[in-house]
Amino acid sequence: ETTRFMFAYGGVKYDDEVVWGMEFATRRKRGDFPWDKVPALHLQPDRALAQSGALARYAARLAGCYPEDPAAAAYSDSVFELAQELCTINPMINCFVGPHF
C-alpha cells in the first residue's frame, strides 16, 4: 500500500493490477516477476522491480518525498522499516476500514 499512497500523493500515473490465482501462476512461470514474487513494478516491458521496500522508496523519489541527503534518507528508511516490523507484530492494524475505524 505504501507504494500506491506515494504514487497518489505525488500524482504519479501508473497501472494498478492485482494478480493472483491461476493468472499469477501463469505469469510467474513465464518469468514476469523478479524472484517469482509480488509486488512487482514493471518499469519497462522487459524490466521489473520487486520487493515492497524498494518499490516504496522508488515511488517516494518520484513523488518528491524521499530525502536527497543520505543521512536523512537513512533515517526515513529506518522509520519505514520499523513500520514494516510493526505489521508482523500486529497484522490486524490495517484490516478494519470504513467510516467507523
NORFEN-V464605 format. One record per run of one state. SS is the DSSP state (@ for helix, = for strand, . for the rest). FROM is the first residue (numbers start at 1). TO is the last residue. Records with the same first field share a line. If there is no record, write none. Layout:
SS->FROM-TO  FROM-TO
//
This chain:
.->1-1  11-20  31-33  37-39  45-46  51-51  63-69  90-90  95-101
@->2-10  21-30  34-36  52-62  70-89  91-94
=->40-44  47-50
//
